[in-house]
Amino acid sequence: MRIANLRRSRHRFLALLGTAALALAGAVALPGTAQAANILSNPGFETGSLSPWTCSGNLGSVVSSPVHGGTKALAGAVSASDNAQCTQTVSVQPNTTYSLSGWVRGSYVYLGVDGGASTWTTSPSAYSKLTVSFTTGASQTSAKIYVHGWYAQGTYYADDISLDGPGGGGGSDTQAPTAPTNLTSTGKTSSSVSLSWGASSDNVGVSGYDVYSGSNQVLSVSGTSATVGGLSPSTAYTFTVKARDAAGNTSPASNAVSVTTNAGGGGGTGFKQAAPYLFEGWGDPPSPTTVMNATGVKWFTMAFVLDSGGCNPAWDGNRALTGGVDQTAINQIRSAGGDIVPSFGGWQGSKLGANCSSASALAGALQKVIDAYSLKAIDMDIENTDEFENEAVQAKILTALKTVKANNPGLKTIVTFGTSTTGPTYYGNRLIEQAQSLNAGIDVFTIMPFDFGGGSDMYGNTVNATEGLKAKLKSTFGWDDATAYSHIGISGMNGLSDQQENTTPAIWTQIRDWANSHHIARLAFWAVNRDRPCPGGGVVSNCSGISQSTWQFTSITAGFTG
């Protein structure tokens, strides 16, 4: 998939303010304080998901910075053709005045009610509060609240949105929903528990579900499933769920379910790594300590270990394994408190996987590198027809990884490969199936979601590709969602890709935040060498081809915690 480097025109536009109010003469005033309450669900996005908000073009995401209150906020990645409008529909009472407010940040951010009043702000560099009132019509029972940015004006942020007034049905609805049924745990890790339950019923309608750990409410969601995070390893928790309606009536609690989280690292690999690629043989290699000091990144993926002949590993196939510029960079990284994972293979060159005569010979070559640098992890970047599209070579690589994993307790093994927009291709699926059949114990399956070909939504297609990988891991290994995510990595391409796709800093931030919210294992990009601005510079080795700040993608990646 490709995204062109759009030249966004700076056209003038009219702010459409204050359309006719919905009020009719004799509208009822806002009820007293005892009845007024925020009737929006997930108003501060603290659930970590958008639900029940929906955003146009899949351009909305929940981010951890910048926020106004709590730990989460909404980010709308406005494009040249989409204002990233996010909406929520709620039940309201007729002939009633409501107060809508919210905190926003960005250029030309709007807050309003569909078909009614709105307000906006021009370009605050920090959060500012927007407030607008509207009165419902004589027979109106629902209202669609929206927030959006403006075309080609950059990402906006919104937080702590409030619609104050009585919920639909008002004081006349005193009937509580029925209790949720069949609460069960559908998966767990050392720090999270996934839950699902049967839907409740209500005389007017269920507006949401509140999840409790013991007596403490920990989540509010609109659907019938949730994942509770931030838990401690090897700890017993008891969960219940209550339903509520728009009038604030709360159901009895569901059945209780007790779950003990896994030990540290359980339910997955326990391995989290933010490790952008650094290549010492290309693209004006930067000082790794300069990058570390500027961004806070700790890990680098060092590219590439190839075959120098006779199944002997060397950096780029021609630089000595030790004693050269690569070892100097590694020493600097480790002296600054970081570490590296070498990547074997790649798109071109003489590769160990293809050229070593057997799995045992390949394992011996890998072991030389492991011993040279006392490695904690290794990555096999399996590409092209000589490795990825050769099932025998796939099996050779996986068997070698199984061998070195058994011979080096604690070593993490990663495989990296290309993908389609919907998940693994035939050869990606075959690689995963062989890993299961050989019991290779691969810790992380990393996809490279770029060079899809054609115009594309880099955020949406990255998420779709990763969800496709998750589904394949679940069906192949029998894992639940949380475990599958914990075995997934994403390795993108910053700025312009080979096929002119454009991953901007805003899009990469969305991908990073999605990766964090789904607790995947690894985030990388190609490459730190390119993490410098050169708008209009094309696809080159030492800059991204787009407008950005120096080391901006590395800084974003450093915020990946899994």
C-alpha positions in Angstrom: 0.0 0.0 0.0 1.2 3.5 -0.8 0.4 6.9 0.5 1.7 9.9 -1.5 3.6 12.7 0.1 0.6 15.0 0.0 1.1 18.7 -0.6 -1.7 20.0 1.6 -3.1 23.3 0.3 -3.5 26.0 2.9 -7.0 27.1 1.9 -9.1 29.5 3.8 -12.3 28.1 5.4 -15.3 29.4 7.2 -16.0 28.1 10.6 -19.6 26.9 10.7 -20.7 28.1 14.1 -24.0 28.2 15.9 -26.5 26.5 13.6 -30.1 26.9 14.7 -30.8 25.7 18.2 -33.0 22.7 18.8 -35.0 24.6 21.4 -38.7 25.4 21.1 -40.4 28.1 23.1 -41.1 27.2 26.6 -38.1 24.7 26.8 -37.6 23.2 30.2 -34.6 24.6 32.2 -31.8 22.3 33.3 -32.9 20.2 36.3 -31.4 20.9 39.7 -28.0 19.7 40.8 -29.2 16.5 42.3 -30.5 15.4 38.8 -27.8 16.8 36.6 -24.9 14.5 35.8 -22.5 13.6 33.0 -24.5 11.2 30.8 -21.7 10.4 28.4 -19.9 7.1 28.6 -16.1 6.9 28.6 -15.9 10.7 28.8 -12.2 10.8 29.5 -11.2 7.7 27.4 -9.8 6.1 30.6 -11.0 2.7 29.5 -8.1 2.7 27.0 -10.5 2.2 24.1 -12.8 4.4 22.0 -16.0 2.6 22.7 -18.8 3.9 22.7 -17.2 6.7 20.6 -16.9 6.1 16.9 -14.5 8.1 14.7 -14.7 8.7 10.9 -12.1 7.0 8.8 -10.7 5.0 11.7 -8.7 8.2 12.5 -9.4 8.3 16.3 -7.2 6.6 18.9 -6.7 6.7 22.6 -3.3 8.1 23.6 -1.5 8.5 26.9 0.0 11.9 26.1 -0.9 14.7 26.0 -3.8 14.4 28.5 -5.9 16.9 30.4 -7.0 14.7 33.2 -6.4 11.0 34.1 -4.0 9.0 32.0 -5.8 8.9 28.6 -7.1 11.2 25.9 -8.6 11.1 22.4 -6.3 11.8 19.4 -7.9 12.6 16.0 -5.5 12.2 13.1 -7.0 14.6 10.7 -6.2 14.1 7.0 -6.5 16.3 4.0 -9.9 14.7 3.3 -11.3 13.7 6.7 -11.7 15.9 9.8 -11.6 12.8 12.1 -15.0 13.4 13.7 -15.7 11.3 16.8 -19.2 10.9 18.0 -21.3 9.4 20.8 -25.1 9.1 20.8 -26.9 9.3 24.1 -30.5 9.3 25.4 -31.9 12.7 26.4 -35.2 14.1 27.5 -37.3 16.4 25.3 -37.6 20.1 25.9 -34.6 20.1 28.2 -31.4 22.2 28.3 -28.1 20.5 28.4 -24.5 21.8 28.9 -21.8 20.3 26.8 -18.1 21.0 27.6 -14.8 19.4 26.9 -11.0 20.1 26.9 -9.4 20.3 23.5 -6.0 20.9 22.0 -5.0 21.6 18.4 -5.8 23.8 15.4 -9.5 24.4 14.8 -11.1 21.9 17.1 -14.9 21.8 17.2 -17.3 20.5 19.9 -21.0 20.3 19.4 -24.3 18.4 18.9 -25.3 17.0 15.6 -27.9 19.4 14.0 -27.5 21.9 16.8 -25.1 24.2 18.6 -21.3 24.0 18.4 -18.3 25.9 19.5 -14.6 25.9 18.4 -11.2 27.1 19.2 -8.4 28.2 16.8 -5.0 26.9 17.8 -4.2 26.4 21.4 -0.8 24.9 22.2 -2.3 23.6 25.5 -5.6 22.2 26.5 -8.4 24.8 26.6 -12.1 24.3 27.6 -15.0 24.6 25.2 -18.5 25.0 26.5 -21.9 25.2 24.7 -25.5 24.7 25.7 -28.4 23.4 23.7 -32.0 22.6 24.3 -33.7 19.5 22.9 -36.8 19.5 20.8 -40.3 18.7 21.9 -40.0 15.0 20.9 -36.3 14.5 20.9 -35.0 11.5 22.8 -31.4 11.2 21.6 -28.5 13.5 20.8 -25.3 12.8 18.9 -22.3 14.6 20.5 -19.3 15.2 18.3 -15.7 16.5 18.4 -13.6 17.0 15.3 -10.6 18.9 13.9 -10.3 20.6 10.5 -9.0 19.3 7.2 -5.2 19.2 6.9 -4.7 21.1 10.2 -3.0 18.2 12.0 -3.9 15.9 14.9 -6.2 17.3 17.6 -6.7 16.0 21.1 -9.8 15.9 23.3 -10.3 14.9 27.0 -12.8 15.0 29.8 -15.9 15.7 27.7 -19.1 16.2 29.7 -22.8 16.4 28.8 -24.5 17.5 31.9 -28.3 16.9 32.3 -30.8 14.2 32.9 -30.5 10.9 30.9 -33.2 9.7 28.7 -36.4 8.8 30.5 -35.5 11.1 33.4 -37.1 10.5 36.7 -39.9 8.4 35.2 -37.5 5.5 34.5 -36.8 3.8 37.8 -36.5 0.2 36.5 -33.0 -1.2 36.7 -31.5 -3.5 34.0 -31.3 -7.2 34.7 -28.0 -8.6 36.0 -25.4 -9.6 33.5 -25.1 -13.4 33.1 -22.4 -16.0 32.7 -19.4 -13.8 33.6 -16.3 -15.8 32.6 -12.6 -15.2 32.1 -11.5 -15.5 28.5 -7.8 -15.0 29.0 -5.1 -13.8 31.4 -1.5 -12.6 31.6 0.7 -11.7 34.5 -0.9 -8.2 34.5 -4.3 -8.5 32.9 -7.5 -10.5 32.9 -10.0 -10.6 30.0 -13.7 -11.0 30.8 -16.9 -11.6 28.9 -20.5 -11.9 29.9 -24.1 -12.2 28.7 -26.0 -9.0 27.9 -28.5 -7.5 30.3 -32.0 -6.3 29.3 -33.8 -3.1 30.3 -37.2 -1.5 29.7 -35.6 1.4 27.9 -32.1 0.2 27.1 -28.7 -0.7 28.6 -26.2 2.2 28.2 -23.1 0.5 29.6 -21.5 -2.0 32.0 -19.3 -1.3 35.0 -16.6 -3.9 35.9 -15.7 -4.3 39.6 -12.7 -5.9 41.2 -13.9 -6.6 44.7 -15.8 -3.5 45.7 -13.8 -1.2 43.4 -15.1 -0.1 40.0 -12.2 -0.5 37.6 -13.7 -0.1 34.1 -16.8 1.1 32.3 -17.5 -0.3 28.8 -20.4 -0.3 26.3 -20.0 -3.9 25.1 -20.1 -7.3 26.8 -16.3 -7.9 27.2 -13.4 -6.1 28.8 -9.7 -6.5 29.6 -8.7 -5.3 33.1 -5.0 -4.3 33.1 -2.5 -3.0 35.6 -2.8 -6.2 37.8 -0.1 -7.8 39.8 1.5 -11.2 38.9 0.4 -14.4 40.8 -2.5 -12.5 42.5 -6.1 -13.6 43.0 -8.8 -11.2 41.9 -12.6 -11.5 42.1 -14.6 -9.7 39.4 -18.3 -8.8 39.0 -20.2 -6.7 36.4 -23.2 -4.5 36.7 -25.3 -3.0 33.9 -26.7 0.6 34.0 -29.2 2.5 31.9 -29.3 6.1 30.7 -31.3 7.1 33.7 -28.6 5.9 36.1 -30.4 2.8 37.3 -27.9 0.0 38.1 -28.5 -3.7 37.9 -27.6 -6.3 40.6 -24.1 -7.8 40.2 -23.4 -10.6 37.9 -22.0 -13.9 39.2 -18.5 -13.5 40.6 -15.5 -15.0 38.8 -12.1 -15.4 40.6 -9.0 -15.4 38.5 -5.3 -15.7 39.6 -2.9 -13.8 37.2 0.0 -15.6 35.8 3.5 -15.4 37.3 5.7 -12.7 36.0 6.0 -13.1 32.2 3.2 -15.7 32.2 0.6 -15.8 29.5 3.2 -14.7 27.0 6.8 -14.1 26.7 7.1 -11.3 29.3 9.4 -9.7 26.7 8.9 -6.0 25.7 11.2 -4.3 23.3 11.3 -0.9 21.6 14.1 -1.4 19.2 14.4 0.7 16.0 16.9 -0.5 13.4 20.4 1.0 13.3 22.7 0.2 10.4 26.4 0.9 10.6 27.1 0.3 6.9 24.7 2.8 5.3 22.9 6.1 5.7 25.3 8.3 7.6 25.1 6.2 10.9 24.4 8.5 13.8 26.1 8.3 17.2 23.9 5.9 19.2 24.5 7.7 22.4 23.4 11.0 20.8 20.2 9.3 19.8 19.7 7.7 23.2 20.3 10.9 25.1 17.8 12.8 22.8 15.1 10.2 22.8 15.3 7.9 25.8 15.4 4.8 23.6 17.4 1.8 25.1 17.3 -1.0 22.6 18.5 -1.0 18.9 18.0 -3.7 16.3 21.5 -3.9 14.7 21.4 -4.7 10.9 22.4 -7.0 9.3 24.4 -10.2 10.1 25.0 -12.0 6.8 27.2 -14.8 5.5 30.8 -13.9 4.7 31.3 -17.3 3.1 31.3 -20.8 4.5 28.4 -20.2 6.9 30.5 -17.6 8.8 28.6 -14.6 10.2 29.8 -11.0 9.6 28.2 -7.6 9.8 26.7 -6.9 6.3 28.7 -9.9 5.1 32.0 -8.0 5.0 32.7 -6.3 8.3 34.3 -8.4 11.1 32.0 -9.8 13.7 34.1 -8.1 16.4 36.5 -5.3 16.6 34.9 -2.9 14.0 32.4 -0.1 13.9 29.5 -2.4 14.9 31.2 -3.5 18.1 32.1 0.1 18.9 28.4 1.1 18.5 27.3 -1.8 20.6 29.8 -0.9 23.4 28.6 2.7 23.4 24.9 1.5 23.6 25.7 -0.8 26.5 27.8 1.8 28.3 24.8 4.1 28.1 22.5 1.5 29.7 21.0 0.0 26.6 21.4 -3.2 24.6 21.0 -4.6 21.1 19.3 -7.4 19.2 21.2 -8.3 16.0 19.1 -8.9 12.9 20.1 -11.8 10.6 19.1 -11.7 7.0 17.0 -9.0 5.4 15.9 -8.4 1.8 19.2 -8.9 0.0 22.8 -10.2 0.4 24.2 -13.6 1.1 22.2 -14.9 4.0 23.1 -17.5 6.6 19.7 -19.1 6.5 19.9 -19.8 2.8 23.6 -20.7 2.6 24.4 -22.7 5.8 24.1 -26.4 4.8 21.9 -27.6 7.6 20.0 -26.4 10.7 22.9 -27.5 13.0 25.4 -25.5 10.9 23.1 -22.4 11.0 22.7 -22.8 14.8 26.5 -22.9 15.0 26.7 -19.6 13.1 24.1 -18.0 15.3 25.9 -19.2 18.4 29.1 -17.4 17.3 27.2 -14.1 17.4 25.4 -14.9 20.7 28.8 -15.8 22.3 30.5 -12.7 20.9 28.0 -10.3 22.5 26.4 -12.3 25.3 23.0 -11.7 23.6 19.6 -11.6 25.3 17.7 -11.8 22.0 18.2 -12.5 18.3 16.0 -11.6 15.3 15.8 -13.5 12.0 14.5 -11.2 9.3 13.2 -13.7 6.8 12.5 -12.2 3.4 12.6 -12.8 -0.4 12.5 -16.0 -2.3 15.7 -17.5 -0.9 14.4 -17.7 2.7 10.8 -16.6 3.1 9.4 -18.2 0.0 11.4 -21.4 0.5 9.6 -23.8 3.0 12.7 -25.9 3.5 14.8 -22.9 4.4 12.0 -21.7 6.7 12.2 -25.0 8.5 16.0 -24.8 8.7 15.8 -21.4 10.3 13.1 -22.4 12.8 15.0 -25.6 13.8 18.2 -23.6 14.3 16.3 -21.1 16.5 14.9 -23.9 18.5 18.4 -25.2 19.0 20.0 -22.0 20.2 17.1 -21.3 22.4 17.6 -24.6 24.1 21.3 -24.0 24.4 21.0 -20.5 25.8 18.4 -20.3 28.6 16.6 -17.0 28.6 17.4 -16.2 25.0 14.5 -14.6 23.2 14.0 -15.5 19.5 12.2 -13.2 17.0 11.2 -13.8 13.4 10.4 -10.8 11.2 8.6 -11.1 7.9 6.4 -9.3 5.4 2.6 -9.1 5.5 -0.5 -8.2 3.5 -3.0 -5.6 4.7 -5.1 -8.3 6.3 -2.5 -10.4 7.9 0.1 -13.0 6.9 0.4 -14.2 3.3 0.6 -17.8 2.3 4.3 -18.0 3.3 3.7 -16.1 6.5 1.0 -18.5 7.5 3.3 -21.4 6.5 6.1 -20.0 8.7 3.7 -19.8 11.7 2.5 -23.3 11.1 6.0 -24.7 10.8 7.0 -22.9 14.1 4.1 -24.7 15.8 4.8 -28.1 14.1 8.5 -27.9 15.0 7.8 -26.6 18.5 10.3 -23.9 17.8 9.3 -21.8 20.8 9.4 -18.5 18.9 8.9 -15.6 21.3 7.9 -12.9 18.9 6.4 -12.9 15.4 7.1 -9.5 13.9 5.4 -8.3 10.8 6.6 -5.4 8.5 3.4 -3.6 7.6 4.6 -1.4 4.7 5.3 -1.8 0.9 1.8 -3.1 0.5 1.5 -1.4 -2.9 -1.2 1.3 -3.8 -2.7 4.1 -1.8 -3.4 3.2 1.7 -4.2 4.1 5.3 -1.0 3.2 7.1 -2.6 3.2 10.6 -5.7 1.2 9.6 -3.8 -1.3 7.5 -1.2 -1.8 10.1 -3.9 -2.6 12.7 -5.7 -4.8 10.3 -2.5 -6.7 9.4 -1.7 -7.1 13.1 -5.2 -8.4 13.9 -4.8 -10.9 11.1 -1.6 -12.1 12.6 -3.3 -12.4 16.0 -6.1 -14.5 14.5 -3.5 -16.8 12.9 -1.5 -17.2 16.1 -4.7 -18.0 18.0 -5.9 -20.6 15.5 -2.4 -22.2 15.2 -1.3 -22.2 18.8 -4.7 -22.2 20.6 -3.8 -19.0 22.4 -6.3 -16.4 23.8 -6.2 -12.8 22.6 -3.9 -11.6 25.3 -1.4 -14.3 24.8 -1.4 -13.9 21.0 -0.8 -10.1 21.3 2.1 -10.8 23.7 3.8 -12.8 20.9 3.5 -10.0 18.2 5.8 -7.4 17.0 5.4 -4.5 14.5 8.3 -3.2 12.4 7.3 -0.2 10.3 9.1 2.2 7.9 9.3 5.8 9.0 8.3 8.5 6.5 8.2 7.4 2.9 8.4 3.7 2.1 9.9 2.2 -1.0 6.4 2.4 -2.5 5.9 6.0 -1.5 3.6 5.2 1.4 3.8 7.9 4.0 3.9 7.0 7.7 3.9 10.4 9.5 4.9 11.0 13.1 1.2 11.4 13.9 0.4 8.0 12.3 3.4 6.3 14.0 2.2 7.7 17.4 -1.2 6.1 16.7 0.4 2.8 15.9 2.6 3.1 19.0 -0.4 3.8 21.2 -2.4 1.0 19.7 0.6 -1.3 20.3 0.7 -0.3 23.9 -3.0 -0.7 24.5 -2.9 -4.2 23.1 0.2 -5.1 25.0 2.2 -6.5 22.1 5.9 -7.5 22.5 7.9 -5.4 20.2 8.0 -2.2 18.2 10.7 -1.3 15.6 11.1 0.7 12.5 13.5 1.1 9.5 15.6 3.0 10.4 17.2 5.4 12.9 19.5 6.3 10.0 16.4 7.7 8.2 15.0 9.5 11.3 15.9 12.9 10.1 13.8 15.5 8.1 14.1 16.1 4.3 10.7 17.0 3.0 10.6 16.2 -0.7 13.8 14.3 -0.5 12.3 11.0 -1.6 13.2 7.5 -0.3 16.8 7.8 0.7 19.1 6.3 3.3 19.8 9.1 5.7 16.4 10.9 6.0 12.7 10.2 5.9 11.6 12.1 2.9 9.1 14.1 5.0 8.9 17.0 7.4 9.7 15.9 11.0 12.0 16.7 13.8 15.3 14.9 14.1 14.9 11.5 15.9 11.1 12.1 16.2 10.2 8.5 15.3 12.8 7.1 17.7 11.3 9.3 20.5 7.8 8.0 19.7 9.1 4.4 19.7 10.8 5.0 23.0 7.3 5.5 24.5 6.4 1.9 23.7 6.1 -0.1 26.9 3.8 -2.9 25.8 
